[in-house]
């Protein structure tokens, strides 16, 4: 049944009309929140309202008055409305929790129709107001963040005009300034300056983690971040962050800045008129959070270029089980793409025990960081700090050959198994400490790669220590180094010398963690060295399937069916060296 508020303010055409919220002024912070909800035609109100973006969490326990009806809202929305009220005039907002009847979620319901309008709602707004929560730090701390932004903005031009550094940044998008260079350009050292703590606090707010806010912030004409009484333009923040990520090697920002980096990349692409595929967006947003599992896909459709008539058929229907939504999406992508890129998202799974969806379908509910492989390659996610990454062609640019059974839930691929896993290292977790990372690396180095021996790597006739460092970076660090082998050995000495901080010699190896996260190192029966999903097990097999840019780890379940575990990097076969189409045969994944 439609709640009384929405009976009072119906949408004549819920595919063209929206509701707007008038927030009335208040003299003090303790005054009651009073609003008026009205229905309008979206096309007629461009630039006449502000779109509100905030974090959904907690019970609906805070009371406001809307059209003389008492309404309970969540704490975050309530705090935002209190903080955003003006003292002398009303303010017109669009806030999804109030402007959409949230109880109407069926396919033909209002909520599903309004979701289709999300892109237009945020693009037509005069601005997006992002409420990230009340201020935690002192006024002085927040002021210091503004100060830091000004300092770095002034330094960027000086750094980019330096011949050596500017050339490296233009070529690779990355150049880590030394402490001496930072001092020369007047840039505070991230390791020694407390002003970076205010920035880290801002980036660590739960708001950044919500999947819906990606499109809410990046589709806007401009976005203003509100943290308590303090305001920041998102463009200014992103310009500073882009420089920090590419030049400062600021580990605290890298550790917590994953979500904001994706925001920055998407905002830049939208500004250039470039739109990613829904698959690319879903992989990018895999660590994001959603109240409903459907929203890990629905919340990104407004940004995707391949959703709509004649493209991917995404039906906004919350009454459909999320497993069916995920399966339908995976099947559509496989049938239309001609490749197997979607399987790179399988490696974000933290368990293989869940049977609610087929093993070949990515479980977007997972908030684990999706390991870097295709994510920043053919899926379209490469940006300034990922230029030049290797494009793998493990099956020599072949086109996928696949079919489904009548239920659409069993998948048949054409391919062959190459080898089986006989030894597995410990899992590497996203966000682990230096001590934990060192422990995992030493386990991989000594137990799996066996770098303590004089053996050479048979597939490529390289020294094992060199193969080890190629593997943990998937071959993607060499472009930063003048002498890769020398740098490998320098880092290797520091790794083995426990009194030496890896941070001091890390340099470009800082990015190795992006490839290692949520993976294990494995060795196969024939001696191949691999980076496999953390859910891989001894006995799993390495396979090559037509249309796959990467090898896959698979597990036999019965005499005629298989379980898909995820993608893998196998040193020495990533450019088609082991692929032989004549060996291909059908494999059924149930």
C-alpha positions as CSV (number, residue, x, y, z in Angstrom):
1,X,0.0,0.0,0.0
2,X,1.3,3.5,-0.9
3,X,2.2,5.5,2.3
4,X,0.1,8.5,3.0
5,X,2.8,11.0,2.0
6,X,3.1,9.6,-1.5
7,X,-0.7,9.3,-1.8
8,X,-0.7,13.1,-1.2
9,X,2.0,13.7,-3.7
10,X,1.6,11.2,-6.6
11,X,3.7,11.2,-9.7
12,X,1.4,11.6,-12.8
13,X,4.1,10.0,-15.0
14,X,6.8,8.2,-12.9
15,X,8.9,7.8,-16.0
16,X,9.2,11.6,-16.5
17,X,8.2,13.2,-13.2
18,X,10.1,13.4,-9.9
19,X,9.5,14.8,-6.5
20,X,11.5,17.7,-5.0
21,X,12.0,18.5,-1.3
22,X,11.8,22.1,-0.1
23,X,13.8,22.4,3.0
24,X,12.6,25.4,5.1
25,X,15.0,27.7,6.9
26,X,15.8,27.6,10.6
27,X,17.2,30.0,13.1
28,X,19.0,27.5,15.3
29,X,20.3,24.0,14.9
30,X,17.7,22.6,17.3
31,X,14.7,23.9,15.3
32,X,12.6,21.0,13.9
33,X,13.3,20.0,10.3
34,X,10.3,21.1,8.2
35,X,10.0,20.2,4.5
36,X,7.5,20.3,1.7
37,X,7.4,17.6,-1.0
38,X,6.0,18.4,-4.4
39,X,5.8,16.7,-7.8
40,X,7.4,18.2,-10.9
41,X,8.4,17.3,-14.5
42,X,12.1,16.7,-14.5
43,X,12.7,18.4,-17.9
44,X,11.3,21.6,-16.5
45,X,13.4,22.0,-13.4
46,X,17.0,21.8,-14.7
47,X,19.4,23.8,-12.4
48,X,16.5,24.6,-10.0
49,X,17.5,22.1,-7.3
50,X,20.4,20.4,-5.6
51,X,20.8,16.7,-5.5
52,X,21.8,15.3,-2.1
53,X,24.2,12.4,-1.7
54,X,24.7,10.8,1.7
55,X,25.4,7.5,3.4
56,X,22.5,5.2,4.1
57,X,22.9,3.4,7.4
58,X,21.3,2.8,10.8
59,X,17.6,2.7,11.8
60,X,15.0,5.3,10.7
61,X,14.9,6.9,14.1
62,X,15.1,10.7,13.5
63,X,11.9,12.6,13.1
64,X,11.2,15.3,10.5
65,X,8.0,16.9,9.3
66,X,7.1,16.6,5.6
67,X,3.8,18.0,4.3
68,X,2.7,18.1,7.9
69,X,3.3,14.4,8.2
70,X,5.8,13.0,10.7
71,X,8.4,11.0,8.9
72,X,11.3,8.9,10.4
73,X,14.6,9.1,8.5
74,X,18.1,7.8,9.0
75,X,20.7,9.6,11.1
76,X,22.9,10.6,8.1
77,X,20.0,12.1,6.2
78,X,18.7,13.9,9.3
79,X,22.2,15.4,10.1
80,X,22.5,16.5,6.5
81,X,19.1,18.3,6.5
82,X,20.0,20.0,9.8
83,X,23.4,21.2,8.5
84,X,22.2,22.3,5.1
85,X,19.3,24.5,6.2
86,X,19.7,28.1,5.4
87,X,18.8,30.8,7.9
88,X,16.9,33.2,5.6
89,X,15.4,31.2,2.7
90,X,14.3,27.7,1.7
91,X,16.5,25.3,-0.2
92,X,15.3,22.9,-2.9
93,X,16.7,19.4,-2.8
94,X,16.3,16.0,-4.3
95,X,17.0,13.2,-1.7
96,X,16.2,9.7,-2.8
97,X,14.9,8.4,0.6
98,X,12.2,11.0,0.6
99,X,11.6,11.8,-3.1
100,X,11.0,8.1,-4.1
101,X,8.5,5.8,-2.6
102,X,11.0,3.2,-1.3
103,X,8.2,0.6,-0.7
104,X,7.4,0.4,-4.4
105,X,10.2,-1.9,-5.7
106,X,8.5,-4.3,-8.2
107,X,9.3,-4.2,-11.9
108,X,6.4,-1.8,-12.7
109,X,6.7,0.1,-9.4
110,X,7.7,3.7,-9.0
111,X,11.1,2.9,-7.5
112,X,12.3,1.0,-10.6
113,X,11.1,3.7,-13.0
114,X,12.8,6.4,-10.9
115,X,16.1,4.5,-10.9
116,X,16.1,4.7,-14.7
117,X,15.9,8.5,-14.3
118,X,18.9,8.7,-11.9
119,X,21.4,9.8,-14.6
120,X,19.1,12.7,-15.6
121,X,18.3,13.6,-12.1
122,X,21.9,14.2,-11.1
123,X,22.9,15.7,-14.4
124,X,20.0,18.2,-14.3
125,X,20.7,19.3,-10.7
126,X,22.5,22.7,-10.3
127,X,25.0,20.8,-8.2
128,X,25.4,17.6,-6.0
129,X,25.8,18.2,-2.3
130,X,27.8,15.3,-0.8
131,X,27.2,15.0,3.0
132,X,30.1,12.8,4.4
133,X,29.1,13.3,8.0
134,X,29.8,15.5,11.0
135,X,33.3,16.9,11.4
136,X,35.6,14.6,13.5
137,X,38.7,16.7,13.5
138,X,39.1,20.2,15.0
139,X,38.4,23.3,13.0
140,X,42.2,23.8,12.9
141,X,42.7,20.4,11.5
142,X,40.2,20.9,8.7
143,X,41.7,24.3,8.0
144,X,45.0,22.6,7.6
145,X,43.5,20.4,4.9
146,X,42.6,23.5,2.9
147,X,46.1,24.7,3.5
148,X,47.6,21.4,2.2
149,X,45.4,21.5,-0.9
150,X,46.7,25.1,-1.7
151,X,50.3,24.1,-1.2
152,X,50.1,21.0,-3.5
153,X,48.1,22.9,-6.1
154,X,50.9,25.5,-6.3
155,X,53.6,22.8,-6.4
156,X,52.0,20.7,-9.2
157,X,52.9,23.2,-12.0
158,X,56.5,23.3,-10.8
159,X,56.8,19.6,-10.7
160,X,55.3,19.0,-14.1
161,X,57.5,21.7,-15.7
162,X,60.6,19.9,-14.5
163,X,62.0,18.2,-17.6
164,X,62.9,14.8,-16.2
165,X,59.9,14.4,-13.9
166,X,57.4,15.9,-16.3
167,X,58.5,13.5,-19.0
168,X,58.1,10.5,-16.7
169,X,54.7,11.6,-15.5
170,X,53.5,12.1,-19.1
171,X,54.8,8.7,-20.1
172,X,53.7,6.5,-17.2
173,X,51.5,8.7,-15.1
174,X,53.8,7.9,-12.1
175,X,56.9,9.4,-10.6
176,X,57.7,9.0,-6.9
177,X,59.4,12.1,-5.6
178,X,62.2,11.6,-3.2
179,X,62.2,13.4,0.1
180,X,64.8,15.8,-1.2
181,X,62.7,16.6,-4.3
182,X,59.6,17.1,-2.1
183,X,61.6,19.6,-0.1
184,X,62.8,21.4,-3.2
185,X,59.3,21.9,-4.5
186,X,57.9,22.9,-1.1
187,X,55.7,19.8,-0.6
188,X,55.1,18.5,2.9
189,X,56.4,14.9,3.5
190,X,53.4,12.5,3.9
191,X,55.5,10.6,6.5
192,X,56.2,13.6,8.7
193,X,53.3,16.1,8.3
194,X,50.1,15.8,10.3
195,X,48.1,17.7,7.8
196,X,47.8,14.5,5.7
197,X,45.9,13.0,8.6
198,X,42.9,15.3,8.0
199,X,42.9,14.2,4.4
200,X,43.1,10.5,5.4
201,X,40.2,11.0,7.7
202,X,38.1,12.6,5.0
203,X,38.9,9.7,2.6
204,X,38.0,7.1,5.2
205,X,34.4,8.2,5.6
206,X,31.8,5.5,5.0
207,X,30.2,7.8,2.3
208,X,33.0,6.9,-0.2
209,X,32.2,3.2,0.1
210,X,28.5,3.3,-0.9
211,X,28.0,2.1,-4.5
212,X,25.2,4.6,-5.4
213,X,27.4,7.7,-4.6
214,X,29.8,6.9,-7.5
215,X,27.2,8.0,-10.1
216,X,25.7,10.6,-7.7
217,X,29.0,12.5,-7.5
218,X,30.5,11.9,-10.9
219,X,27.4,12.8,-13.0
220,X,27.0,16.2,-11.4
221,X,27.9,19.5,-13.0
222,X,29.8,20.1,-9.8
223,X,30.0,18.4,-6.4
224,X,30.6,20.1,-3.1
225,X,31.7,17.9,-0.2
226,X,30.3,18.9,3.2
227,X,32.0,17.6,6.3
228,X,30.1,19.2,9.1
229,X,30.3,23.0,8.5
230,X,33.3,22.6,6.2
231,X,33.1,22.5,2.4
232,X,35.4,21.3,-0.4
233,X,35.0,21.3,-4.1
234,X,35.5,17.7,-5.3
235,X,37.4,18.8,-8.3
236,X,40.0,20.5,-6.1
237,X,40.2,17.4,-3.9
238,X,40.7,15.1,-6.9
239,X,43.4,17.3,-8.4
240,X,45.4,17.1,-5.1
241,X,44.8,13.3,-4.8
242,X,45.8,12.6,-8.4
243,X,49.1,14.2,-7.6
244,X,49.5,12.5,-4.3
245,X,48.9,9.1,-5.8
246,X,51.2,9.5,-8.7
247,X,54.1,11.5,-7.1
248,X,54.1,11.3,-3.4
249,X,54.0,7.5,-2.7
250,X,51.7,8.4,0.3
251,X,51.0,4.9,1.6
252,X,48.3,6.1,4.0
253,X,46.4,7.6,1.1
254,X,46.9,4.5,-1.0
255,X,45.6,2.2,1.7
256,X,42.4,4.0,2.3
257,X,42.0,5.9,-1.0
258,X,40.8,3.0,-3.3
259,X,37.2,4.3,-3.4
260,X,38.1,7.9,-4.0
261,X,40.6,6.9,-6.8
262,X,37.7,5.3,-8.6
263,X,35.6,8.5,-8.1
264,X,38.4,10.5,-9.6
265,X,38.8,8.2,-12.6
266,X,35.1,8.2,-13.3
267,X,34.7,11.9,-12.9
268,X,37.5,12.5,-15.4
269,X,35.9,10.1,-17.9
270,X,32.5,11.6,-17.6
271,X,34.0,15.1,-18.2
272,X,35.6,13.8,-21.4
273,X,32.4,12.2,-22.5
274,X,33.7,8.7,-22.1
275,X,31.4,6.0,-20.5
276,X,32.6,2.6,-19.4
277,X,30.8,-0.7,-19.8
278,X,28.7,-2.0,-16.9
279,X,31.1,-4.8,-16.4
280,X,34.0,-2.4,-16.1
281,X,32.1,-0.3,-13.6
282,X,31.0,-3.3,-11.5
283,X,34.6,-4.6,-11.3
284,X,35.8,-1.1,-10.3
285,X,33.1,-0.8,-7.7
286,X,33.5,-4.3,-6.3
287,X,34.7,-3.1,-2.8
288,X,31.7,-0.8,-2.5
289,X,28.8,-1.4,-0.2
290,X,25.1,-1.7,-1.0
291,X,22.1,-2.3,1.3
292,X,20.5,-4.5,-1.4
293,X,22.6,-6.9,-3.5
294,X,20.8,-5.8,-6.6
295,X,22.3,-2.3,-6.3
296,X,25.9,-3.5,-6.9
297,X,24.7,-3.5,-10.6
298,X,21.6,-1.2,-10.6
299,X,23.5,1.6,-8.8
300,X,26.0,1.8,-11.7
301,X,23.7,1.6,-14.7
302,X,23.4,5.4,-15.0
303,X,27.1,5.5,-15.8
304,X,27.3,2.6,-18.2
305,X,27.4,3.0,-22.0
306,X,26.0,-0.5,-22.8
307,X,22.7,-0.4,-20.8
308,X,19.6,0.3,-22.7
309,X,17.5,-0.8,-25.7
310,X,19.5,-2.9,-28.1
311,X,22.3,-3.3,-25.5
312,X,22.5,-5.2,-22.2
313,X,19.0,-5.9,-21.1
314,X,19.0,-4.8,-17.4
315,X,15.6,-5.1,-15.8
316,X,15.3,-3.0,-12.7
317,X,13.2,-5.4,-10.5
318,X,13.9,-5.9,-6.8
319,X,11.4,-8.7,-6.7
320,X,13.7,-10.9,-8.8
321,X,16.2,-12.9,-6.7
322,X,19.7,-11.2,-6.8
323,X,21.3,-14.5,-8.0
324,X,19.1,-14.4,-11.1
325,X,20.0,-10.7,-11.7
326,X,23.7,-11.6,-11.5
327,X,23.3,-14.7,-13.7
328,X,21.3,-12.8,-16.4
329,X,23.9,-10.1,-16.5
330,X,26.9,-12.5,-16.8
331,X,25.1,-14.5,-19.6
332,X,24.3,-11.3,-21.5
333,X,27.9,-10.0,-21.2
334,X,29.3,-13.4,-22.4
335,X,27.0,-13.5,-25.4
336,X,27.6,-10.0,-26.5
337,X,31.3,-9.4,-25.8
338,X,33.1,-12.3,-27.7
339,X,35.5,-12.6,-24.8
340,X,35.8,-14.0,-21.2
341,X,36.8,-10.8,-19.5
342,X,34.0,-11.1,-16.9
343,X,35.7,-14.0,-15.3
344,X,38.4,-11.7,-13.9
345,X,35.8,-10.6,-11.3
346,X,35.6,-14.2,-9.9
347,X,38.8,-13.8,-8.1
348,X,37.2,-11.3,-5.6
349,X,35.3,-14.2,-4.1
350,X,36.3,-15.2,-0.5
351,X,34.7,-18.6,-0.6
352,X,33.7,-21.3,-3.2
353,X,31.1,-22.8,-0.8
354,X,28.2,-20.6,-1.8
355,X,26.0,-22.4,-4.3
356,X,23.3,-19.7,-4.6
357,X,24.7,-18.7,-8.0
358,X,26.7,-20.7,-10.7
359,X,30.5,-20.8,-10.2
360,X,31.0,-18.9,-13.5
361,X,28.9,-15.9,-12.3
362,X,30.7,-13.2,-10.3
363,X,29.2,-12.7,-6.9
364,X,28.9,-8.9,-6.8
365,X,27.9,-9.0,-3.1
366,X,31.6,-9.5,-2.2
367,X,33.2,-6.3,-0.9
368,X,36.7,-7.8,-1.4
369,X,39.1,-5.9,-3.6
370,X,39.1,-7.4,-7.1
371,X,42.7,-8.3,-7.9
372,X,44.3,-6.4,-10.7
373,X,44.5,-8.3,-14.0
374,X,42.1,-7.3,-16.7
375,X,40.5,-4.7,-14.5
376,X,42.8,-2.0,-15.7
377,X,43.2,-3.3,-19.2
378,X,40.5,-4.4,-21.6
379,X,37.7,-3.6,-19.2
380,X,38.5,0.1,-19.7
381,X,39.6,1.1,-16.2
382,X,43.1,2.3,-17.0
383,X,43.8,5.9,-16.1
384,X,46.7,8.2,-15.5
385,X,48.6,5.9,-13.1
386,X,48.0,2.7,-15.1
387,X,49.3,3.8,-18.6
388,X,51.3,1.2,-20.4
389,X,50.1,-1.8,-18.5
390,X,50.6,-5.1,-20.4
391,X,47.6,-6.4,-22.4
392,X,47.7,-10.1,-22.0
393,X,46.7,-12.4,-24.9
394,X,46.9,-15.9,-23.4
395,X,44.8,-17.4,-26.1
396,X,46.3,-15.4,-29.0
397,X,43.3,-13.0,-29.5
398,X,40.9,-15.9,-30.1
399,X,37.1,-15.3,-30.0
400,X,35.0,-17.2,-27.4
401,X,33.1,-20.3,-28.3
402,X,30.4,-20.9,-25.7
403,X,26.8,-22.1,-25.2
404,X,24.3,-22.5,-22.4
405,X,21.9,-25.3,-21.5
406,X,18.1,-24.7,-21.6
407,X,18.1,-23.2,-18.1
408,X,20.7,-20.7,-18.9
409,X,22.7,-21.6,-15.7
410,X,25.1,-24.2,-17.1
411,X,27.9,-22.8,-19.4
412,X,30.0,-24.7,-21.9
413,X,33.4,-23.3,-23.0
414,X,35.9,-24.6,-25.5
415,X,39.5,-25.1,-24.1
416,X,42.0,-27.4,-22.5
417,X,43.8,-27.9,-19.2
418,X,47.5,-27.1,-19.2
419,X,48.8,-28.2,-15.8
420,X,47.7,-28.7,-12.2
421,X,48.6,-26.9,-9.0
422,X,50.9,-28.9,-6.6
423,X,52.0,-26.2,-4.2
424,X,50.2,-23.1,-2.7
425,X,51.5,-20.2,-0.8
426,X,49.8,-18.2,2.0
427,X,47.1,-15.7,0.9
428,X,47.9,-12.0,0.5
429,X,45.2,-9.8,1.9
430,X,44.3,-6.3,0.8
431,X,45.4,-3.7,3.4
432,X,47.8,-6.0,5.3
433,X,50.6,-4.5,7.3
434,X,54.2,-4.4,6.2
435,X,55.0,-7.3,8.6
436,X,52.2,-9.4,7.2
437,X,53.2,-8.5,3.6
438,X,56.8,-9.4,4.3
439,X,55.8,-12.8,5.8
440,X,53.6,-13.6,2.7
441,X,56.4,-12.5,0.3
442,X,59.0,-14.6,2.1
443,X,56.6,-17.6,2.1
444,X,56.1,-17.2,-1.7
445,X,59.8,-16.6,-2.4
446,X,61.2,-19.5,-0.4
447,X,58.5,-22.1,-0.5
448,X,56.8,-21.6,-3.9
449,X,59.4,-19.9,-6.1
450,X,62.2,-21.6,-4.3
451,X,64.5,-18.7,-4.9
452,X,67.1,-20.1,-2.5
453,X,68.0,-22.7,-5.2
454,X,70.1,-22.3,-8.3
455,X,67.3,-23.6,-10.5
456,X,66.3,-21.7,-13.6
457,X,62.7,-21.3,-14.7
458,X,62.2,-23.9,-17.4
459,X,59.5,-22.1,-19.5
460,X,61.6,-19.0,-20.1
461,X,65.1,-20.0,-18.9
462,X,65.3,-17.1,-16.3
463,X,66.7,-17.0,-12.8
464,X,64.0,-17.9,-10.3
465,X,64.4,-14.7,-8.3
466,X,63.8,-12.7,-11.4
467,X,60.7,-14.8,-12.3
468,X,59.4,-14.3,-8.8
469,X,59.5,-10.5,-9.1
470,X,58.0,-10.6,-12.6
471,X,55.2,-12.8,-11.2
472,X,54.2,-10.7,-8.1
473,X,53.9,-7.6,-10.4
474,X,52.5,-9.5,-13.4
475,X,55.4,-8.0,-15.4
476,X,54.1,-4.4,-14.9
477,X,56.9,-2.8,-12.9
478,X,59.6,-2.8,-15.5
479,X,58.3,0.3,-17.2
480,X,59.1,2.3,-14.1
481,X,62.7,1.0,-13.7
482,X,65.9,1.9,-15.5
483,X,67.5,-1.4,-14.5
484,X,64.7,-3.9,-13.5
485,X,67.0,-6.8,-12.6
486,X,69.1,-4.6,-10.4
487,X,66.0,-3.2,-8.6
488,X,64.6,-6.7,-8.1
489,X,67.8,-7.8,-6.3
490,X,67.9,-4.6,-4.2
491,X,64.4,-5.2,-3.1
492,X,65.1,-8.9,-2.5
493,X,68.0,-8.1,-0.2
494,X,65.8,-5.8,1.9
495,X,63.0,-8.4,2.0
496,X,65.4,-11.0,3.4
497,X,67.0,-8.5,5.9
498,X,64.3,-8.1,8.5
499,X,65.9,-5.1,10.1
500,X,65.5,-3.1,6.8
501,X,62.1,-1.4,6.2
502,X,60.6,-2.4,2.8
503,X,59.1,1.1,2.6
504,X,62.5,2.7,2.3
505,X,63.4,0.7,-0.8
506,X,60.0,0.0,-2.1
507,X,59.9,2.6,-4.9
508,X,57.8,1.2,-7.8
509,X,57.3,-2.1,-6.0
510,X,54.7,-0.2,-4.0
511,X,52.3,-1.1,-6.7
512,X,53.0,-4.8,-6.4
513,X,50.4,-5.0,-3.6
514,X,47.7,-4.2,-6.2
515,X,48.5,-7.4,-8.1
516,X,49.0,-9.6,-5.1
517,X,45.9,-8.6,-3.1
518,X,43.5,-11.5,-2.4
519,X,45.8,-13.9,-4.3
520,X,48.2,-16.7,-3.6
521,X,51.4,-17.8,-5.4
522,X,51.2,-21.3,-6.8
523,X,53.6,-23.7,-8.5
524,X,52.3,-26.3,-11.0
525,X,53.5,-29.9,-11.6
526,X,55.5,-28.7,-14.6
527,X,57.1,-25.9,-12.7
528,X,55.0,-22.9,-13.8
529,X,54.8,-20.0,-11.3
530,X,51.4,-18.4,-11.0
531,X,49.3,-15.9,-9.1
532,X,46.0,-17.6,-8.4
533,X,42.8,-16.6,-6.5
534,X,42.9,-17.1,-2.8
535,X,40.2,-19.8,-3.1
536,X,42.4,-22.0,-5.3
537,X,43.5,-25.4,-3.9
538,X,46.1,-28.0,-4.6
539,X,44.8,-30.2,-7.4
540,X,43.0,-27.3,-9.2
541,X,44.0,-27.1,-12.9
542,X,45.3,-24.3,-15.1
543,X,43.2,-24.0,-18.3
544,X,43.1,-22.0,-21.5
545,X,39.7,-21.3,-23.1
546,X,39.0,-19.6,-26.4
547,X,38.3,-15.9,-26.0
548,X,40.2,-15.7,-22.8
549,X,42.9,-13.1,-22.4
550,X,44.0,-14.8,-19.2
551,X,44.3,-18.5,-18.1
552,X,41.7,-19.7,-15.6
553,X,41.9,-21.9,-12.6
554,X,39.2,-24.7,-12.7
555,X,38.2,-27.6,-10.5
556,X,36.7,-30.9,-11.6
557,X,33.5,-31.7,-9.6
558,X,32.2,-34.8,-11.5
559,X,33.3,-36.8,-14.5
560,X,31.6,-34.3,-16.9
561,X,31.4,-31.0,-15.0
562,X,33.7,-28.3,-13.6
563,X,33.7,-25.4,-11.2
564,X,35.3,-22.1,-12.1
565,X,37.6,-20.6,-9.5
566,X,39.0,-17.5,-11.3
567,X,41.7,-16.0,-13.5
568,X,45.4,-16.4,-13.0
569,X,48.8,-15.0,-14.1
570,X,51.1,-17.8,-15.3
571,X,54.6,-16.5,-16.1
572,X,55.7,-17.5,-19.6
573,X,52.3,-18.2,-21.2
574,X,50.5,-14.8,-21.0
575,X,51.1,-13.9,-24.7
576,X,49.8,-17.2,-26.2
577,X,53.0,-19.3,-25.9
578,X,51.1,-22.3,-24.6
579,X,47.8,-22.0,-26.6
580,X,46.9,-24.6,-29.1
581,X,43.4,-24.5,-30.5
582,X,43.7,-28.1,-31.8
583,X,43.6,-29.2,-28.1
584,X,40.3,-27.5,-27.3
585,X,37.3,-29.5,-26.2
586,X,34.0,-28.8,-24.4
587,X,34.0,-28.0,-20.7
588,X,30.7,-27.7,-18.8
589,X,30.5,-25.4,-15.8
590,X,27.3,-26.2,-13.7
